[in-house]
Amino acid sequence: MIWGGIGGVVGILVSLLGSLVGILVAGFIGFSCGKRAAVAGSRAGALSGLVGGAVAAPMYVLGSTLGALLAARQIGAAGIATTLSDVLGMRVSADEAWIYFLFSLILSAILEASVLILVSSAAGAWTKRE
């Protein structure tokens, strides 16, 4: 539970830099959680890492999503729409930009949770193997 809280705080801070950074850091958090859970737990390494990752993932994803929402609120829907319009070469309204942003948050959350849990399981198995 402690690592889940730490993961949430790290998720908030890291996601202010962007969702891609949040996905990359999820691997490092997952490795740390899986390794520490395998050392401290009495279960098999991969199972211990899976449980550690499953506990940390929701908090990390929640923190990451909140951090991205705070960053987006600073930018504003109009700023996001302007950027999307420039990148895509077509007009994007503020409402459409906000919807695209929310869909990207969902995709990012799924990827972050998957990476964190998979790396945590692998780290737990690797730690017990040594």
Backbone bond lengths (Angstrom), bond angles and torsions (degrees), N, CA, C in turn:
res aa  C-N    CA-C-N  psi(-1)  N-CA   C-N-CA  omega(-1)  CA-C   N-CA-C  phi
1 M - - - 1.442 - - 1.528 111.24 -
2 I 1.316 116.17 -36.27 1.461 119.45 179.40 1.519 110.17 -63.10
3 W 1.343 116.22 -41.71 1.475 119.68 -179.62 1.517 111.09 -68.52
4 G 1.326 117.90 -28.79 1.462 120.49 174.81 1.516 111.11 -65.58
5 G 1.331 116.89 -41.96 1.461 120.85 176.78 1.509 112.46 -65.11
6 I 1.324 115.64 -43.00 1.464 119.91 177.37 1.527 109.70 -63.49
7 G 1.331 116.60 -40.83 1.462 120.70 177.71 1.516 112.31 -61.93
8 G 1.319 117.43 -37.60 1.465 121.11 177.70 1.516 112.48 -65.25
9 V 1.328 116.52 -43.46 1.468 120.00 178.07 1.524 110.67 -64.43
10 V 1.334 116.27 -43.64 1.460 120.07 177.59 1.524 109.83 -63.55
11 G 1.330 117.61 -38.14 1.461 121.49 178.21 1.517 112.38 -60.63
12 I 1.324 117.00 -42.05 1.470 120.43 178.17 1.520 110.37 -63.79
13 L 1.321 116.47 -49.00 1.465 119.85 -176.75 1.521 112.25 -65.66
14 V 1.317 117.17 -41.94 1.457 121.22 -176.31 1.522 111.60 -72.32
15 S 1.319 117.22 -37.46 1.459 119.23 -176.04 1.520 112.33 -70.15
16 L 1.317 117.35 -16.07 1.456 118.75 173.74 1.525 110.66 -64.92
17 L 1.321 116.65 -22.24 1.460 121.44 176.65 1.528 111.84 -84.43
18 G 1.316 117.90 -17.34 1.458 121.30 178.29 1.510 111.83 135.54
19 S 1.317 116.42 158.55 1.462 121.42 -177.27 1.519 112.32 -68.19
20 L 1.324 117.88 -34.06 1.459 120.24 179.46 1.527 110.77 -62.81
21 V 1.310 116.28 -40.68 1.470 120.08 177.25 1.523 109.53 -65.53
22 G 1.341 117.17 -37.90 1.465 120.75 177.27 1.513 112.30 -61.70
23 I 1.333 116.75 -38.49 1.467 120.74 178.58 1.524 110.08 -67.57
24 L 1.334 116.90 -41.80 1.465 120.45 179.81 1.525 111.70 -66.04
25 V 1.307 116.92 -42.75 1.462 120.81 -178.78 1.526 110.76 -70.05
26 A 1.324 118.27 -26.06 1.467 121.13 177.22 1.524 110.71 -58.32
27 G 1.323 116.91 -35.19 1.468 120.05 176.94 1.513 112.07 -63.65
28 F 1.326 116.99 -42.54 1.466 120.53 179.39 1.525 111.42 -68.06
29 I 1.327 116.83 -40.83 1.464 120.44 177.67 1.533 109.58 -64.67
30 G 1.328 116.85 -42.87 1.461 121.12 178.47 1.517 112.14 -61.20
31 F 1.325 116.92 -42.24 1.463 120.75 178.48 1.519 110.51 -61.70
32 S 1.319 116.52 -46.10 1.458 120.81 -179.60 1.529 111.27 -63.98
33 C 1.335 117.01 -44.78 1.470 120.45 179.68 1.518 111.43 -63.48
34 G 1.333 116.82 -45.29 1.458 120.51 -178.67 1.507 112.61 -64.35
35 K 1.316 116.44 -41.47 1.461 120.86 -179.42 1.528 111.02 -66.32
36 R 1.327 116.17 -46.34 1.466 119.75 -179.14 1.527 111.66 -68.45
37 A 1.332 117.32 -36.85 1.469 120.25 178.71 1.523 110.65 -67.28
38 A 1.324 117.69 -37.98 1.464 120.49 -179.97 1.517 111.35 -68.16
39 V 1.327 117.02 -37.61 1.466 120.59 179.45 1.528 110.15 -69.79
40 A 1.324 117.20 -41.20 1.461 120.91 -175.34 1.529 112.81 -83.03
41 G 1.335 118.21 -25.32 1.455 121.05 -172.85 1.516 113.75 -90.49
42 S 1.321 114.67 162.28 1.470 119.99 178.93 1.529 111.46 -100.15
43 R 1.337 117.56 -1.76 1.461 121.63 179.21 1.510 110.41 -79.67
44 A 1.327 115.05 172.79 1.463 120.50 174.06 1.523 108.73 -61.68
45 G 1.318 117.24 153.21 1.451 121.86 -173.00 1.510 114.74 -56.32
46 A 1.345 117.26 -51.14 1.461 120.21 -177.73 1.527 110.87 -65.89
47 L 1.317 117.05 -39.47 1.467 120.42 179.32 1.521 110.52 -66.89
48 S 1.308 116.48 -41.81 1.456 120.72 178.11 1.531 110.54 -62.71
49 G 1.327 116.38 -43.41 1.462 120.32 176.82 1.518 112.32 -64.78
50 L 1.333 116.71 -38.34 1.461 120.89 178.55 1.525 110.75 -62.99
51 V 1.321 116.52 -44.66 1.469 120.11 179.26 1.531 110.07 -65.14
52 G 1.331 117.02 -44.05 1.466 119.96 178.28 1.518 111.77 -60.80
53 G 1.327 116.94 -42.50 1.462 120.51 178.67 1.516 112.36 -68.18
54 A 1.341 116.43 -37.94 1.465 120.50 179.61 1.522 111.74 -67.73
55 V 1.325 117.47 -29.86 1.463 120.55 176.79 1.527 110.41 -76.07
56 A 1.326 117.03 -40.60 1.462 120.37 -176.57 1.526 113.10 -78.17
57 A 1.330 118.06 -30.31 1.464 121.51 -173.60 1.532 114.16 -58.89
58 P 1.336 120.09 -49.04 1.470 117.91 -178.92 1.526 113.34 -60.59
59 M 1.317 116.19 -40.71 1.459 119.01 179.73 1.524 110.90 -67.72
60 Y 1.323 116.90 -41.19 1.462 120.90 178.94 1.524 110.29 -63.40
61 V 1.338 116.92 -45.98 1.461 120.96 -178.75 1.526 110.61 -65.28
62 L 1.324 117.13 -40.89 1.463 120.55 177.92 1.524 110.51 -62.44
63 G 1.328 116.76 -45.24 1.461 120.09 178.64 1.512 112.04 -63.77
64 S 1.305 116.42 -41.44 1.461 121.00 179.36 1.525 111.33 -64.43
65 T 1.312 116.65 -42.57 1.465 120.87 179.97 1.522 110.82 -66.62
66 L 1.320 117.12 -42.64 1.466 119.72 177.45 1.521 111.74 -63.08
67 G 1.325 116.61 -40.49 1.464 119.79 177.35 1.513 112.06 -62.76
68 A 1.333 117.25 -41.44 1.465 120.72 178.57 1.528 110.78 -67.12
69 L 1.326 117.05 -38.20 1.465 119.57 176.99 1.527 111.75 -65.12
70 L 1.332 116.68 -39.30 1.467 119.35 176.60 1.524 111.33 -63.55
71 A 1.323 116.31 -41.69 1.469 119.93 178.57 1.525 110.52 -65.53
72 A 1.326 117.08 -40.75 1.465 120.54 179.96 1.521 111.26 -67.98
73 R 1.299 116.37 -33.51 1.470 119.14 178.30 1.518 110.68 -65.94
74 Q 1.330 116.23 -36.14 1.468 120.15 175.92 1.525 111.23 -63.74
75 I 1.328 116.54 -40.83 1.460 121.32 -179.03 1.517 110.50 -73.42
76 G 1.315 116.79 -44.54 1.452 122.07 -179.22 1.521 111.42 91.14
77 A 1.335 114.97 153.53 1.465 120.61 -178.74 1.517 111.35 -64.61
78 A 1.325 117.43 -34.34 1.466 119.96 179.49 1.529 111.05 -66.12
79 G 1.319 116.59 -39.89 1.470 120.14 177.64 1.520 112.10 -66.36
80 I 1.333 116.67 -39.46 1.457 120.65 177.29 1.528 109.73 -65.35
81 A 1.350 116.82 -41.49 1.462 120.93 179.37 1.525 111.10 -63.73
82 T 1.325 117.27 -41.10 1.464 120.59 178.60 1.519 110.89 -62.52
83 T 1.316 117.14 -44.50 1.462 121.14 179.54 1.527 110.95 -63.38
84 L 1.329 116.71 -45.79 1.465 120.01 178.68 1.528 111.08 -63.16
85 S 1.322 117.55 -39.68 1.457 120.66 178.19 1.522 111.26 -61.85
86 D 1.319 116.82 -41.97 1.462 120.79 179.03 1.524 111.56 -66.68
87 V 1.329 117.24 -42.81 1.455 121.22 -177.31 1.523 111.66 -70.41
88 L 1.332 116.33 -43.99 1.463 120.37 -175.96 1.525 113.22 -83.53
89 G 1.322 117.19 -18.53 1.459 120.52 -179.05 1.518 113.12 74.29
90 M 1.306 117.90 22.54 1.465 122.59 177.24 1.518 108.84 -143.41
91 R 1.311 116.06 161.46 1.465 120.34 -177.44 1.522 109.84 -75.11
92 V 1.324 115.70 129.40 1.470 122.89 176.53 1.522 106.96 -125.52
93 S 1.332 116.35 124.68 1.463 119.87 179.46 1.531 109.94 -76.78
94 A 1.315 114.78 166.19 1.467 119.83 -179.91 1.526 111.26 -64.55
95 D 1.336 116.65 -37.00 1.475 119.80 178.39 1.524 111.30 -66.23
96 E 1.322 117.27 -43.03 1.461 120.46 177.78 1.525 110.89 -64.17
97 A 1.323 116.28 -41.06 1.465 120.36 179.46 1.523 110.50 -61.76
98 W 1.314 117.26 -40.64 1.463 120.69 179.34 1.527 110.63 -64.98
99 I 1.335 116.98 -40.86 1.466 120.89 177.94 1.527 110.22 -63.48
100 Y 1.339 117.09 -44.94 1.471 120.57 177.22 1.517 110.94 -59.76
101 F 1.323 116.15 -40.57 1.457 120.35 179.56 1.524 111.06 -63.76
102 L 1.325 117.40 -43.31 1.467 120.42 179.73 1.526 111.35 -65.19
103 F 1.334 117.27 -39.62 1.466 119.88 175.66 1.530 110.93 -63.40
104 S 1.321 116.59 -38.15 1.468 119.06 178.49 1.523 110.91 -67.10
105 L 1.327 117.78 -33.24 1.467 120.64 175.67 1.520 111.18 -65.23
106 I 1.325 117.24 -40.13 1.463 120.83 178.37 1.523 110.36 -63.83
107 L 1.323 116.36 -46.34 1.463 120.46 178.63 1.524 111.00 -62.13
108 S 1.309 116.50 -43.66 1.461 120.75 179.11 1.528 111.31 -62.84
109 A 1.329 117.38 -40.94 1.467 120.85 179.53 1.529 111.11 -63.94
110 I 1.318 116.73 -41.11 1.467 120.03 178.63 1.521 110.18 -64.60
111 L 1.326 117.23 -44.33 1.462 120.37 179.26 1.528 111.88 -65.01
112 E 1.326 117.00 -42.90 1.465 120.43 179.62 1.527 111.09 -61.89
113 A 1.331 117.38 -46.75 1.468 120.46 -179.71 1.528 110.80 -63.40
114 S 1.330 116.72 -41.80 1.469 120.15 179.50 1.514 111.64 -62.74
115 V 1.331 116.47 -47.31 1.466 120.58 -179.80 1.515 110.20 -62.66
116 L 1.328 117.26 -45.29 1.462 120.63 -177.47 1.528 110.70 -62.22
117 I 1.314 118.29 -46.28 1.466 121.09 -177.11 1.527 111.26 -69.59
118 L 1.327 117.62 -42.38 1.468 119.94 179.98 1.530 111.67 -65.01
119 V 1.318 116.78 -45.50 1.464 119.80 -179.85 1.525 110.45 -67.65
120 S 1.322 117.17 -36.39 1.467 120.77 178.14 1.530 110.88 -63.61
121 S 1.328 116.99 -43.29 1.469 120.59 177.69 1.521 111.20 -63.50
122 A 1.323 116.09 -44.01 1.468 120.24 179.51 1.529 111.22 -64.51
123 A 1.317 117.18 -40.42 1.471 120.08 179.36 1.526 111.04 -66.67
124 G 1.337 116.70 -38.34 1.469 119.33 177.04 1.507 111.65 -64.08
125 A 1.316 117.27 -42.43 1.466 120.74 178.23 1.516 110.89 -65.63
126 W 1.309 116.57 -40.46 1.463 121.75 -178.61 1.533 110.88 -66.46
127 T 1.333 116.31 -38.99 1.460 120.85 -178.97 1.525 110.82 -67.44
128 K 1.314 118.22 -44.02 1.474 120.73 179.84 1.528 111.68 -70.51
129 R 1.296 116.22 -23.18 1.468 120.48 -179.56 1.521 111.25 -71.82
130 E 1.326 116.54 -31.71 1.472 120.26 -177.46 1.476 113.31 -73.84
